């Protein structure tokens, strides 16, 4: 079975790659295919994130598990057929956590008559920018709640110990 994915780089101008790949391939193989299609090395850290119809980021599936306690899954642990069980399934893909290249990955077509051995770039539009765009991450402002709960204790610690001594 063949899956066809549309990979859209999150930049102002359209930079799109369509990739066909065997449904039995792993997320790690898809990672390598996307990296190659955009001219990246496959050596940088990367992760897929489950997402909903609104592209809201969910569970992380990393290239390599950096968790030192317990078992966490890695890209190599997931076959595409397990992750993409129906049409229009989506994932976010982050390549290189220093530059934060961000991609929208969408399953566009399932062909049960084809069984490719190797991934294939089938469509390419647009040029990769020289550098990744800056990302603005917005989070809830929890500083007021945090300061209400811990502010006095932190001020004491940063001003010096209870005896007035400094930590430097």
C-alpha positions as CSV (number, residue, x, y, z in Angstrom):
1,X,0.0,0.0,0.0
2,X,1.3,3.5,-0.9
3,X,0.7,6.7,1.1
4,X,1.1,10.1,-0.5
5,X,1.9,13.0,1.8
6,X,1.9,16.7,1.3
7,X,4.6,18.4,3.3
8,X,4.2,22.2,3.7
9,X,7.0,24.3,5.2
10,X,5.7,27.0,7.6
11,X,7.0,30.0,5.8
12,X,5.4,33.0,4.0
13,X,5.8,31.7,0.4
14,X,4.7,28.2,-0.6
15,X,7.4,25.6,-0.2
16,X,5.7,22.2,-0.7
17,X,6.9,18.7,-1.3
18,X,4.7,15.6,-2.0
19,X,6.2,12.3,-1.0
20,X,5.0,8.8,-1.8
21,X,6.1,6.1,0.6
22,X,5.2,2.5,1.6
23,X,2.5,2.3,4.3
24,X,4.8,-0.2,6.2
25,X,7.6,2.4,6.4
26,X,8.3,4.0,9.8
27,X,8.0,7.6,10.9
28,X,11.8,7.6,10.9
29,X,11.8,6.7,7.2
30,X,9.3,9.5,6.6
31,X,11.6,11.9,8.6
32,X,14.5,10.9,6.3
33,X,12.3,11.4,3.2
34,X,11.2,14.8,4.3
35,X,14.7,15.9,5.2
36,X,16.1,14.7,1.9
37,X,13.2,16.3,-0.1
38,X,14.1,19.7,1.4
39,X,17.8,19.2,1.2
40,X,18.5,18.8,4.9
41,X,20.8,16.4,6.6
42,X,19.1,13.6,8.4
43,X,21.5,14.0,11.4
44,X,19.6,16.8,13.2
45,X,17.1,16.1,16.0
46,X,13.5,16.1,14.9
47,X,10.0,15.2,16.1
48,X,6.6,14.6,14.9
49,X,3.6,15.8,16.9
50,X,0.1,14.4,16.6
51,X,-2.4,17.1,15.8
52,X,-6.1,17.7,15.3
53,X,-8.0,19.3,12.4
54,X,-6.9,22.8,13.7
55,X,-3.2,21.8,13.7
56,X,-3.1,22.0,17.5
57,X,0.1,20.3,18.8
58,X,-0.4,17.1,20.7
59,X,1.8,14.0,21.7
60,X,5.4,14.2,20.7
61,X,7.0,11.3,18.8
62,X,10.8,12.1,18.8
63,X,13.5,10.8,16.5
64,X,15.5,9.6,19.6
65,X,14.1,9.1,23.1
66,X,16.0,11.5,25.4
67,X,13.9,10.4,28.4
68,X,16.2,8.6,30.9
69,X,13.4,7.0,32.9
70,X,11.0,4.5,31.5
71,X,10.3,3.7,27.9
72,X,9.2,6.3,25.5
73,X,8.5,5.6,21.9
74,X,10.7,6.9,19.0
75,X,9.9,7.4,15.3
76,X,11.3,3.9,14.5
77,X,8.6,2.4,16.7
78,X,5.7,3.6,14.5
79,X,4.7,2.3,11.2
80,X,2.9,4.8,9.0
81,X,-0.1,2.5,8.7
82,X,-0.4,2.7,12.5
83,X,-0.2,6.5,12.7
84,X,-2.3,7.3,9.6
85,X,-5.3,5.1,9.8
86,X,-7.6,7.3,7.8
87,X,-7.5,10.0,5.1
88,X,-6.5,13.5,6.0
89,X,-4.6,12.5,9.1
90,X,-2.1,15.2,10.0
91,X,1.1,15.6,11.9
92,X,3.3,18.5,12.7
93,X,7.0,17.9,12.0
94,X,9.8,19.9,13.6
95,X,13.3,19.6,12.2
96,X,16.4,20.9,13.9
97,X,15.4,22.3,17.3
98,X,17.8,25.1,17.1
99,X,16.3,26.5,13.9
100,X,12.8,25.1,14.4
101,X,11.9,24.3,10.8
102,X,8.2,23.6,11.1
103,X,6.2,21.5,8.6
104,X,2.5,20.6,8.2
105,X,2.3,16.9,7.1
106,X,-1.0,15.6,5.7
107,X,-1.9,12.3,4.3
108,X,-3.4,13.1,0.9
109,X,-3.9,9.7,-0.8
110,X,-3.9,6.0,-0.1
111,X,-3.3,3.7,-3.0
112,X,-3.9,0.0,-2.2
113,X,-2.6,-1.1,-5.6
114,X,0.9,0.2,-5.2
115,X,3.6,-1.1,-2.9
116,X,6.8,1.0,-3.5
117,X,10.1,-0.2,-2.1
118,X,11.6,3.3,-1.8
119,X,10.1,6.7,-0.9
120,X,9.8,9.0,-3.9
121,X,9.5,12.8,-4.2
122,X,6.6,13.2,-6.6
123,X,6.1,17.0,-6.5
124,X,8.1,20.0,-5.5
125,X,7.1,23.7,-5.4
126,X,9.1,26.6,-4.0
127,X,12.6,27.1,-2.7
128,X,13.8,26.7,0.8
129,X,14.6,30.0,2.5
130,X,18.3,30.5,3.5
131,X,17.3,30.4,7.2
132,X,14.3,29.3,9.2
133,X,11.8,32.0,10.1
134,X,11.7,33.1,13.8
135,X,9.0,31.4,15.8
136,X,7.0,33.2,18.4
137,X,5.8,30.8,21.1
138,X,3.0,32.2,23.1
139,X,2.1,30.7,26.5
140,X,-0.3,31.6,29.2
141,X,1.0,34.3,31.6
142,X,1.5,32.3,34.7
143,X,4.0,34.7,36.3
144,X,1.3,36.5,38.4
145,X,0.0,33.2,39.9
146,X,3.6,32.0,40.4
147,X,4.6,35.3,42.1
148,X,1.5,35.2,44.3
149,X,2.4,31.8,45.5
150,X,6.2,31.9,45.7
151,X,7.3,35.5,45.3
152,X,8.3,36.3,48.9
153,X,10.3,33.0,49.2
154,X,12.1,33.7,46.0
155,X,13.0,37.3,47.0
156,X,14.5,36.0,50.2
157,X,16.5,33.5,48.3
158,X,17.8,35.9,45.8
159,X,18.5,38.7,48.3
160,X,20.6,36.3,50.4
161,X,19.9,33.7,52.9
162,X,17.9,34.2,56.1
163,X,21.1,35.3,57.8
164,X,21.6,38.0,55.1
165,X,24.5,36.2,53.4
166,X,24.9,36.2,49.6
167,X,25.2,33.1,47.5
168,X,27.9,34.4,45.2
